[in-house]
Amino acid sequence: MLKKLVSHGNSAALIIDKPILDILKVDMDTTLEITTDGKNLIISPIKNEKRSKNFKSALAKINKRHETTLRRLAQ
């Protein structure tokens, strides 16, 4: 499926067709996380916001605590 962005005020919007929303069980109240890998947009529904928040908090603590080791491993 190919899509183009549409103008929405001073922003751009991507219209997602209802069948895709139905497959993903996404509705207008679903929070979506938008990330990128540098080339692609990754749009993921957040089903459990509290769990996601806790995970991100734990990940930040690990990254802070083991920053030097992780940098060495990345090299």
PyMOL Python script that loads the backbone (N, CA, C, O; Angstrom):
from pymol import cmd

cmd.read_pdbstr("""\
ATOM      1  N   MET A   1       0.846  -1.167   0.000  1.00  0.00           N
ATOM      2  CA  MET A   1       0.000   0.000   0.000  1.00  0.00           C
ATOM      3  C   MET A   1       0.896   1.236   0.000  1.00  0.00           C
ATOM      4  O   MET A   1       1.814   1.346   0.813  1.00  0.00           O
ATOM      5  N   LEU A   2       0.633   2.135  -0.888  1.00  0.00           N
ATOM      6  CA  LEU A   2       1.378   3.390  -0.957  1.00  0.00           C
ATOM      7  C   LEU A   2       0.483   4.524  -0.465  1.00  0.00           C
ATOM      8  O   LEU A   2      -0.708   4.571  -0.771  1.00  0.00           O
ATOM      9  N   LYS A   3       1.069   5.421   0.291  1.00  0.00           N
ATOM     10  CA  LYS A   3       0.327   6.555   0.849  1.00  0.00           C
ATOM     11  C   LYS A   3       1.135   7.821   0.662  1.00  0.00           C
ATOM     12  O   LYS A   3       2.357   7.776   0.524  1.00  0.00           O
ATOM     13  N   LYS A   4       0.446   8.950   0.659  1.00  0.00           N
ATOM     14  CA  LYS A   4       1.087  10.261   0.672  1.00  0.00           C
ATOM     15  C   LYS A   4       0.588  11.011   1.890  1.00  0.00           C
ATOM     16  O   LYS A   4      -0.537  10.803   2.345  1.00  0.00           O
ATOM     17  N   LEU A   5       1.434  11.883   2.415  1.00  0.00           N
ATOM     18  CA  LEU A   5       1.025  12.727   3.523  1.00  0.00           C
ATOM     19  C   LEU A   5       0.028  13.762   3.024  1.00  0.00           C
ATOM     20  O   LEU A   5       0.089  14.191   1.872  1.00  0.00           O
ATOM     21  N   VAL A   6      -0.885  14.158   3.895  1.00  0.00           N
ATOM     22  CA  VAL A   6      -1.837  15.212   3.558  1.00  0.00           C
ATOM     23  C   VAL A   6      -1.609  16.379   4.502  1.00  0.00           C
ATOM     24  O   VAL A   6      -1.179  16.189   5.640  1.00  0.00           O
ATOM     25  N   SER A   7      -1.892  17.571   4.037  1.00  0.00           N
ATOM     26  CA  SER A   7      -1.733  18.766   4.840  1.00  0.00           C
ATOM     27  C   SER A   7      -2.801  18.805   5.927  1.00  0.00           C
ATOM     28  O   SER A   7      -3.975  18.526   5.685  1.00  0.00           O
ATOM     29  N   HIS A   8      -2.358  19.160   7.135  1.00  0.00           N
ATOM     30  CA  HIS A   8      -3.283  19.278   8.273  1.00  0.00           C
ATOM     31  C   HIS A   8      -2.823  20.493   9.077  1.00  0.00           C
ATOM     32  O   HIS A   8      -2.003  20.372   9.987  1.00  0.00           O
ATOM     33  N   GLY A   9      -3.358  21.660   8.732  1.00  0.00           N
ATOM     34  CA  GLY A   9      -2.878  22.897   9.347  1.00  0.00           C
ATOM     35  C   GLY A   9      -1.436  23.142   8.922  1.00  0.00           C
ATOM     36  O   GLY A   9      -1.128  23.135   7.730  1.00  0.00           O
ATOM     37  N   ASN A  10      -0.545  23.360   9.899  1.00  0.00           N
ATOM     38  CA  ASN A  10       0.877  23.545   9.603  1.00  0.00           C
ATOM     39  C   ASN A  10       1.651  22.239   9.681  1.00  0.00           C
ATOM     40  O   ASN A  10       2.881  22.242   9.635  1.00  0.00           O
ATOM     41  N   SER A  11       0.946  21.130   9.798  1.00  0.00           N
ATOM     42  CA  SER A  11       1.573  19.821   9.936  1.00  0.00           C
ATOM     43  C   SER A  11       1.220  18.935   8.762  1.00  0.00           C
ATOM     44  O   SER A  11       0.465  19.324   7.871  1.00  0.00           O
ATOM     45  N   ALA A  12       1.785  17.727   8.776  1.00  0.00           N
ATOM     46  CA  ALA A  12       1.451  16.716   7.778  1.00  0.00           C
ATOM     47  C   ALA A  12       0.808  15.544   8.502  1.00  0.00           C
ATOM     48  O   ALA A  12       1.195  15.214   9.623  1.00  0.00           O
ATOM     49  N   ALA A  13      -0.163  14.921   7.870  1.00  0.00           N
ATOM     50  CA  ALA A  13      -0.876  13.797   8.475  1.00  0.00           C
ATOM     51  C   ALA A  13      -0.818  12.595   7.543  1.00  0.00           C
ATOM     52  O   ALA A  13      -0.779  12.731   6.320  1.00  0.00           O
ATOM     53  N   LEU A  14      -0.813  11.422   8.150  1.00  0.00           N
ATOM     54  CA  LEU A  14      -0.871  10.174   7.400  1.00  0.00           C
ATOM     55  C   LEU A  14      -2.213   9.526   7.719  1.00  0.00           C
ATOM     56  O   LEU A  14      -2.503   9.246   8.882  1.00  0.00           O
ATOM     57  N   ILE A  15      -3.020   9.290   6.719  1.00  0.00           N
ATOM     58  CA  ILE A  15      -4.325   8.674   6.907  1.00  0.00           C
ATOM     59  C   ILE A  15      -4.142   7.159   6.893  1.00  0.00           C
ATOM     60  O   ILE A  15      -3.613   6.595   5.935  1.00  0.00           O
ATOM     61  N   ILE A  16      -4.588   6.506   7.975  1.00  0.00           N
ATOM     62  CA  ILE A  16      -4.489   5.049   8.079  1.00  0.00           C
ATOM     63  C   ILE A  16      -5.881   4.474   7.852  1.00  0.00           C
ATOM     64  O   ILE A  16      -6.832   4.821   8.553  1.00  0.00           O
ATOM     65  N   ASP A  17      -5.988   3.599   6.872  1.00  0.00           N
ATOM     66  CA  ASP A  17      -7.282   3.019   6.501  1.00  0.00           C
ATOM     67  C   ASP A  17      -7.863   2.166   7.628  1.00  0.00           C
ATOM     68  O   ASP A  17      -7.128   1.525   8.379  1.00  0.00           O
ATOM     69  N   LYS A  18      -9.182   2.168   7.733  1.00  0.00           N
ATOM     70  CA  LYS A  18      -9.884   1.448   8.801  1.00  0.00           C
ATOM     71  C   LYS A  18      -9.531  -0.036   8.863  1.00  0.00           C
ATOM     72  O   LYS A  18      -9.353  -0.552   9.966  1.00  0.00           O
ATOM     73  N   PRO A  19      -9.419  -0.756   7.736  1.00  0.00           N
ATOM     74  CA  PRO A  19      -9.060  -2.178   7.835  1.00  0.00           C
ATOM     75  C   PRO A  19      -7.721  -2.415   8.558  1.00  0.00           C
ATOM     76  O   PRO A  19      -7.571  -3.392   9.291  1.00  0.00           O
ATOM     77  N   ILE A  20      -6.771  -1.525   8.347  1.00  0.00           N
ATOM     78  CA  ILE A  20      -5.483  -1.656   9.032  1.00  0.00           C
ATOM     79  C   ILE A  20      -5.659  -1.383  10.521  1.00  0.00           C
ATOM     80  O   ILE A  20      -5.104  -2.097  11.356  1.00  0.00           O
ATOM     81  N   LEU A  21      -6.428  -0.351  10.853  1.00  0.00           N
ATOM     82  CA  LEU A  21      -6.698  -0.049  12.259  1.00  0.00           C
ATOM     83  C   LEU A  21      -7.397  -1.227  12.924  1.00  0.00           C
ATOM     84  O   LEU A  21      -7.095  -1.558  14.070  1.00  0.00           O
ATOM     85  N   ASP A  22      -8.320  -1.857  12.225  1.00  0.00           N
ATOM     86  CA  ASP A  22      -9.039  -3.007  12.777  1.00  0.00           C
ATOM     87  C   ASP A  22      -8.097  -4.184  13.037  1.00  0.00           C
ATOM     88  O   ASP A  22      -8.189  -4.833  14.078  1.00  0.00           O
ATOM     89  N   ILE A  23      -7.202  -4.457  12.106  1.00  0.00           N
ATOM     90  CA  ILE A  23      -6.242  -5.552  12.274  1.00  0.00           C
ATOM     91  C   ILE A  23      -5.375  -5.318  13.510  1.00  0.00           C
ATOM     92  O   ILE A  23      -5.097  -6.245  14.270  1.00  0.00           O
ATOM     93  N   LEU A  24      -4.949  -4.064  13.702  1.00  0.00           N
ATOM     94  CA  LEU A  24      -4.074  -3.716  14.826  1.00  0.00           C
ATOM     95  C   LEU A  24      -4.841  -3.461  16.119  1.00  0.00           C
ATOM     96  O   LEU A  24      -4.242  -3.256  17.174  1.00  0.00           O
ATOM     97  N   LYS A  25      -6.172  -3.475  16.028  1.00  0.00           N
ATOM     98  CA  LYS A  25      -7.038  -3.166  17.178  1.00  0.00           C
ATOM     99  C   LYS A  25      -6.707  -1.781  17.745  1.00  0.00           C
ATOM    100  O   LYS A  25      -6.556  -1.600  18.953  1.00  0.00           O
ATOM    101  N   VAL A  26      -6.599  -0.820  16.834  1.00  0.00           N
ATOM    102  CA  VAL A  26      -6.303   0.569  17.174  1.00  0.00           C
ATOM    103  C   VAL A  26      -7.557   1.396  16.921  1.00  0.00           C
ATOM    104  O   VAL A  26      -8.222   1.245  15.897  1.00  0.00           O
ATOM    105  N   ASP A  27      -7.868   2.274  17.872  1.00  0.00           N
ATOM    106  CA  ASP A  27      -8.970   3.209  17.653  1.00  0.00           C
ATOM    107  C   ASP A  27      -8.495   4.620  17.992  1.00  0.00           C
ATOM    108  O   ASP A  27      -7.308   4.845  18.231  1.00  0.00           O
ATOM    109  N   MET A  28      -9.422   5.556  18.008  1.00  0.00           N
ATOM    110  CA  MET A  28      -9.053   6.961  18.220  1.00  0.00           C
ATOM    111  C   MET A  28      -8.511   7.216  19.628  1.00  0.00           C
ATOM    112  O   MET A  28      -7.872   8.243  19.858  1.00  0.00           O
ATOM    113  N   ASP A  29      -8.750   6.312  20.564  1.00  0.00           N
ATOM    114  CA  ASP A  29      -8.277   6.481  21.938  1.00  0.00           C
ATOM    115  C   ASP A  29      -6.945   5.784  22.206  1.00  0.00           C
ATOM    116  O   ASP A  29      -6.377   5.933  23.288  1.00  0.00           O
ATOM    117  N   THR A  30      -6.444   5.028  21.235  1.00  0.00           N
ATOM    118  CA  THR A  30      -5.195   4.286  21.416  1.00  0.00           C
ATOM    119  C   THR A  30      -4.007   5.244  21.305  1.00  0.00           C
ATOM    120  O   THR A  30      -3.905   6.019  20.354  1.00  0.00           O
ATOM    121  N   THR A  31      -3.121   5.177  22.287  1.00  0.00           N
ATOM    122  CA  THR A  31      -1.890   5.967  22.222  1.00  0.00           C
ATOM    123  C   THR A  31      -0.925   5.256  21.288  1.00  0.00           C
ATOM    124  O   THR A  31      -0.736   4.043  21.379  1.00  0.00           O
ATOM    125  N   LEU A  32      -0.316   6.019  20.390  1.00  0.00           N
ATOM    126  CA  LEU A  32       0.646   5.466  19.438  1.00  0.00           C
ATOM    127  C   LEU A  32       2.033   6.016  19.743  1.00  0.00           C
ATOM    128  O   LEU A  32       2.197   7.207  20.005  1.00  0.00           O
ATOM    129  N   GLU A  33       3.020   5.141  19.706  1.00  0.00           N
ATOM    130  CA  GLU A  33       4.406   5.565  19.867  1.00  0.00           C
ATOM    131  C   GLU A  33       5.022   5.626  18.473  1.00  0.00           C
ATOM    132  O   GLU A  33       4.932   4.670  17.703  1.00  0.00           O
ATOM    133  N   ILE A  34       5.647   6.754  18.156  1.00  0.00           N
ATOM    134  CA  ILE A  34       6.290   6.910  16.849  1.00  0.00           C
ATOM    135  C   ILE A  34       7.786   7.000  17.076  1.00  0.00           C
ATOM    136  O   ILE A  34       8.267   7.892  17.774  1.00  0.00           O
ATOM    137  N   THR A  35       8.522   6.064  16.479  1.00  0.00           N
ATOM    138  CA  THR A  35       9.979   6.042  16.583  1.00  0.00           C
ATOM    139  C   THR A  35      10.550   5.919  15.181  1.00  0.00           C
ATOM    140  O   THR A  35       9.814   5.776  14.205  1.00  0.00           O
ATOM    141  N   THR A  36      11.862   5.976  15.096  1.00  0.00           N
ATOM    142  CA  THR A  36      12.521   5.807  13.806  1.00  0.00           C
ATOM    143  C   THR A  36      13.817   5.045  13.999  1.00  0.00           C
ATOM    144  O   THR A  36      14.432   5.101  15.064  1.00  0.00           O
ATOM    145  N   ASP A  37      14.220   4.344  12.977  1.00  0.00           N
ATOM    146  CA  ASP A  37      15.521   3.686  12.984  1.00  0.00           C
ATOM    147  C   ASP A  37      16.503   4.468  12.111  1.00  0.00           C
ATOM    148  O   ASP A  37      17.589   3.987  11.788  1.00  0.00           O
ATOM    149  N   GLY A  38      16.100   5.671  11.740  1.00  0.00           N
ATOM    150  CA  GLY A  38      16.933   6.516  10.888  1.00  0.00           C
ATOM    151  C   GLY A  38      16.497   6.499   9.428  1.00  0.00           C
ATOM    152  O   GLY A  38      16.834   7.408   8.670  1.00  0.00           O
ATOM    153  N   LYS A  39      15.758   5.484   9.032  1.00  0.00           N
ATOM    154  CA  LYS A  39      15.271   5.377   7.658  1.00  0.00           C
ATOM    155  C   LYS A  39      13.761   5.191   7.597  1.00  0.00           C
ATOM    156  O   LYS A  39      13.118   5.604   6.631  1.00  0.00           O
ATOM    157  N   ASN A  40      13.202   4.577   8.616  1.00  0.00           N
ATOM    158  CA  ASN A  40      11.787   4.218   8.614  1.00  0.00           C
ATOM    159  C   ASN A  40      11.068   4.803   9.817  1.00  0.00           C
ATOM    160  O   ASN A  40      11.654   4.979  10.885  1.00  0.00           O
ATOM    161  N   LEU A  41       9.797   5.098   9.628  1.00  0.00           N
ATOM    162  CA  LEU A  41       8.936   5.441  10.753  1.00  0.00           C
ATOM    163  C   LEU A  41       8.372   4.141  11.298  1.00  0.00           C
ATOM    164  O   LEU A  41       7.966   3.261  10.539  1.00  0.00           O
ATOM    165  N   ILE A  42       8.349   4.029  12.611  1.00  0.00           N
ATOM    166  CA  ILE A  42       7.785   2.854  13.252  1.00  0.00           C
ATOM    167  C   ILE A  42       6.669   3.345  14.164  1.00  0.00           C
ATOM    168  O   ILE A  42       6.918   4.074  15.124  1.00  0.00           O
ATOM    169  N   ILE A  43       5.451   2.948  13.863  1.00  0.00           N
ATOM    170  CA  ILE A  43       4.285   3.381  14.622  1.00  0.00           C
ATOM    171  C   ILE A  43       3.739   2.163  15.351  1.00  0.00           C
ATOM    172  O   ILE A  43       3.312   1.190  14.730  1.00  0.00           O
ATOM    173  N   SER A  44       3.759   2.232  16.689  1.00  0.00           N
ATOM    174  CA  SER A  44       3.347   1.091  17.501  1.00  0.00           C
ATOM    175  C   SER A  44       2.258   1.505  18.484  1.00  0.00           C
ATOM    176  O   SER A  44       2.392   2.513  19.178  1.00  0.00           O
ATOM    177  N   PRO A  45       1.189   0.730  18.540  1.00  0.00           N
ATOM    178  CA  PRO A  45       0.165   1.034  19.544  1.00  0.00           C
ATOM    179  C   PRO A  45       0.668   0.684  20.936  1.00  0.00           C
ATOM    180  O   PRO A  45       1.322  -0.341  21.131  1.00  0.00           O
ATOM    181  N   ILE A  46       0.362   1.537  21.895  1.00  0.00           N
ATOM    182  CA  ILE A  46       0.706   1.282  23.287  1.00  0.00           C
ATOM    183  C   ILE A  46      -0.548   0.736  23.949  1.00  0.00           C
ATOM    184  O   ILE A  46      -1.525   1.460  24.139  1.00  0.00           O
ATOM    185  N   LYS A  47      -0.517  -0.521  24.291  1.00  0.00           N
ATOM    186  CA  LYS A  47      -1.691  -1.163  24.887  1.00  0.00           C
ATOM    187  C   LYS A  47      -1.727  -0.971  26.393  1.00  0.00           C
ATOM    188  O   LYS A  47      -2.798  -0.830  26.983  1.00  0.00           O
ATOM    189  N   ASN A  48      -0.554  -0.966  27.012  1.00  0.00           N
ATOM    190  CA  ASN A  48      -0.497  -0.810  28.451  1.00  0.00           C
ATOM    191  C   ASN A  48       0.494   0.316  28.745  1.00  0.00           C
ATOM    192  O   ASN A  48       1.695   0.073  28.867  1.00  0.00           O
ATOM    193  N   GLU A  49      -0.001   1.533  28.857  1.00  0.00           N
ATOM    194  CA  GLU A  49       0.864   2.701  29.012  1.00  0.00           C
ATOM    195  C   GLU A  49       1.702   2.638  30.282  1.00  0.00           C
ATOM    196  O   GLU A  49       2.863   3.045  30.271  1.00  0.00           O
ATOM    197  N   LYS A  50       1.134   2.135  31.380  1.00  0.00           N
ATOM    198  CA  LYS A  50       1.879   2.048  32.631  1.00  0.00           C
ATOM    199  C   LYS A  50       3.059   1.093  32.483  1.00  0.00           C
ATOM    200  O   LYS A  50       4.165   1.394  32.932  1.00  0.00           O
ATOM    201  N   ARG A  51       2.826  -0.050  31.859  1.00  0.00           N
ATOM    202  CA  ARG A  51       3.909  -1.016  31.652  1.00  0.00           C
ATOM    203  C   ARG A  51       4.999  -0.417  30.765  1.00  0.00           C
ATOM    204  O   ARG A  51       6.188  -0.578  31.043  1.00  0.00           O
ATOM    205  N   SER A  52       4.596   0.273  29.699  1.00  0.00           N
ATOM    206  CA  SER A  52       5.559   0.900  28.800  1.00  0.00           C
ATOM    207  C   SER A  52       6.389   1.952  29.538  1.00  0.00           C
ATOM    208  O   SER A  52       7.604   2.034  29.355  1.00  0.00           O
ATOM    209  N   LYS A  53       5.730   2.750  30.366  1.00  0.00           N
ATOM    210  CA  LYS A  53       6.421   3.780  31.138  1.00  0.00           C
ATOM    211  C   LYS A  53       7.424   3.149  32.110  1.00  0.00           C
ATOM    212  O   LYS A  53       8.552   3.624  32.240  1.00  0.00           O
ATOM    213  N   ASN A  54       7.008   2.079  32.790  1.00  0.00           N
ATOM    214  CA  ASN A  54       7.900   1.377  33.717  1.00  0.00           C
ATOM    215  C   ASN A  54       9.104   0.780  32.992  1.00  0.00           C
ATOM    216  O   ASN A  54      10.228   0.838  33.491  1.00  0.00           O
ATOM    217  N   PHE A  55       8.863   0.206  31.812  1.00  0.00           N
ATOM    218  CA  PHE A  55       9.949  -0.368  31.028  1.00  0.00           C
ATOM    219  C   PHE A  55      10.957   0.695  30.624  1.00  0.00           C
ATOM    220  O   PHE A  55      12.165   0.492  30.749  1.00  0.00           O
ATOM    221  N   LYS A  56      10.461   1.834  30.136  1.00  0.00           N
ATOM    222  CA  LYS A  56      11.361   2.910  29.716  1.00  0.00           C
ATOM    223  C   LYS A  56      12.163   3.452  30.892  1.00  0.00           C
ATOM    224  O   LYS A  56      13.335   3.795  30.741  1.00  0.00           O
ATOM    225  N   SER A  57      11.543   3.530  32.047  1.00  0.00           N
ATOM    226  CA  SER A  57      12.229   3.992  33.249  1.00  0.00           C
ATOM    227  C   SER A  57      13.335   3.013  33.634  1.00  0.00           C
ATOM    228  O   SER A  57      14.452   3.428  33.942  1.00  0.00           O
ATOM    229  N   ALA A  58      13.031   1.728  33.619  1.00  0.00           N
ATOM    230  CA  ALA A  58      14.028   0.710  33.949  1.00  0.00           C
ATOM    231  C   ALA A  58      15.172   0.724  32.944  1.00  0.00           C
ATOM    232  O   ALA A  58      16.336   0.597  33.324  1.00  0.00           O
ATOM    233  N   LEU A  59      14.849   0.875  31.678  1.00  0.00           N
ATOM    234  CA  LEU A  59      15.873   0.925  30.633  1.00  0.00           C
ATOM    235  C   LEU A  59      16.790   2.125  30.832  1.00  0.00           C
ATOM    236  O   LEU A  59      18.003   2.003  30.666  1.00  0.00           O
ATOM    237  N   ALA A  60      16.241   3.266  31.178  1.00  0.00           N
ATOM    238  CA  ALA A  60      17.049   4.468  31.429  1.00  0.00           C
ATOM    239  C   ALA A  60      18.002   4.243  32.602  1.00  0.00           C
ATOM    240  O   ALA A  60      19.155   4.670  32.553  1.00  0.00           O
ATOM    241  N   LYS A  61      17.528   3.577  33.654  1.00  0.00           N
ATOM    242  CA  LYS A  61      18.386   3.293  34.809  1.00  0.00           C
ATOM    243  C   LYS A  61      19.541   2.373  34.417  1.00  0.00           C
ATOM    244  O   LYS A  61      20.685   2.603  34.808  1.00  0.00           O
ATOM    245  N   ILE A  62      19.238   1.343  33.651  1.00  0.00           N
ATOM    246  CA  ILE A  62      20.282   0.405  33.202  1.00  0.00           C
ATOM    247  C   ILE A  62      21.294   1.133  32.332  1.00  0.00           C
ATOM    248  O   ILE A  62      22.501   0.959  32.501  1.00  0.00           O
ATOM    249  N   ASN A  63      20.810   1.946  31.402  1.00  0.00           N
ATOM    250  CA  ASN A  63      21.713   2.690  30.515  1.00  0.00           C
ATOM    251  C   ASN A  63      22.613   3.630  31.309  1.00  0.00           C
ATOM    252  O   ASN A  63      23.797   3.768  31.000  1.00  0.00           O
ATOM    253  N   LYS A  64      22.059   4.272  32.326  1.00  0.00           N
ATOM    254  CA  LYS A  64      22.850   5.194  33.142  1.00  0.00           C
ATOM    255  C   LYS A  64      23.887   4.432  33.966  1.00  0.00           C
ATOM    256  O   LYS A  64      25.051   4.826  34.035  1.00  0.00           O
ATOM    257  N   ARG A  65      23.455   3.347  34.584  1.00  0.00           N
ATOM    258  CA  ARG A  65      24.332   2.576  35.462  1.00  0.00           C
ATOM    259  C   ARG A  65      25.468   1.903  34.688  1.00  0.00           C
ATOM    260  O   ARG A  65      26.588   1.823  35.191  1.00  0.00           O
ATOM    261  N   HIS A  66      25.195   1.421  33.475  1.00  0.00           N
ATOM    262  CA  HIS A  66      26.167   0.636  32.711  1.00  0.00           C
ATOM    263  C   HIS A  66      26.615   1.339  31.428  1.00  0.00           C
ATOM    264  O   HIS A  66      26.995   0.687  30.456  1.00  0.00           O
ATOM    265  N   GLU A  67      26.568   2.656  31.435  1.00  0.00           N
ATOM    266  CA  GLU A  67      26.883   3.428  30.225  1.00  0.00           C
ATOM    267  C   GLU A  67      28.253   3.090  29.661  1.00  0.00           C
ATOM    268  O   GLU A  67      28.383   2.850  28.461  1.00  0.00           O
ATOM    269  N   THR A  68      29.271   3.068  30.502  1.00  0.00           N
ATOM    270  CA  THR A  68      30.642   2.803  30.027  1.00  0.00           C
ATOM    271  C   THR A  68      30.746   1.417  29.404  1.00  0.00           C
ATOM    272  O   THR A  68      31.297   1.258  28.315  1.00  0.00           O
ATOM    273  N   THR A  69      30.220   0.428  30.088  1.00  0.00           N
ATOM    274  CA  THR A  69      30.273  -0.941  29.578  1.00  0.00           C
ATOM    275  C   THR A  69      29.529  -1.067  28.259  1.00  0.00           C
ATOM    276  O   THR A  69      30.023  -1.698  27.325  1.00  0.00           O
ATOM    277  N   LEU A  70      28.350  -0.474  28.178  1.00  0.00           N
ATOM    278  CA  LEU A  70      27.572  -0.546  26.945  1.00  0.00           C
ATOM    279  C   LEU A  70      28.273   0.139  25.779  1.00  0.00           C
ATOM    280  O   LEU A  70      28.214  -0.337  24.645  1.00  0.00           O
ATOM    281  N   ARG A  71      28.938   1.255  26.061  1.00  0.00           N
ATOM    282  CA  ARG A  71      29.693   1.943  24.994  1.00  0.00           C
ATOM    283  C   ARG A  71      30.847   1.062  24.499  1.00  0.00           C
ATOM    284  O   ARG A  71      31.100   0.973  23.297  1.00  0.00           O
ATOM    285  N   ARG A  72      31.539   0.416  25.438  1.00  0.00           N
ATOM    286  CA  ARG A  72      32.648  -0.482  25.037  1.00  0.00           C
ATOM    287  C   ARG A  72      32.137  -1.655  24.214  1.00  0.00           C
ATOM    288  O   ARG A  72      32.762  -2.046  23.227  1.00  0.00           O
ATOM    289  N   LEU A  73      31.009  -2.213  24.614  1.00  0.00           N
ATOM    290  CA  LEU A  73      30.430  -3.315  23.857  1.00  0.00           C
ATOM    291  C   LEU A  73      30.007  -2.893  22.456  1.00  0.00           C
ATOM    292  O   LEU A  73      30.094  -3.681  21.514  1.00  0.00           O
ATOM    293  N   ALA A  74      29.554  -1.666  22.319  1.00  0.00           N
ATOM    294  CA  ALA A  74      29.103  -1.164  21.018  1.00  0.00           C
ATOM    295  C   ALA A  74      30.264  -0.998  20.031  1.00  0.00           C
ATOM    296  O   ALA A  74      30.063  -1.006  18.817  1.00  0.00           O
ATOM    297  N   GLN A  75      31.471  -0.848  20.563  1.00  0.00           N
ATOM    298  CA  GLN A  75      32.643  -0.661  19.683  1.00  0.00           C
ATOM    299  C   GLN A  75      33.093  -1.986  19.207  1.00  0.00           C
ATOM    300  O   GLN A  75      34.063  -2.076  18.455  1.00  0.00           O
TER     301      GLN A  75
END
""", "prot")
cmd.dss("prot")
cmd.show_as("cartoon", "prot")
cmd.util.cbc("prot")
cmd.orient("prot")
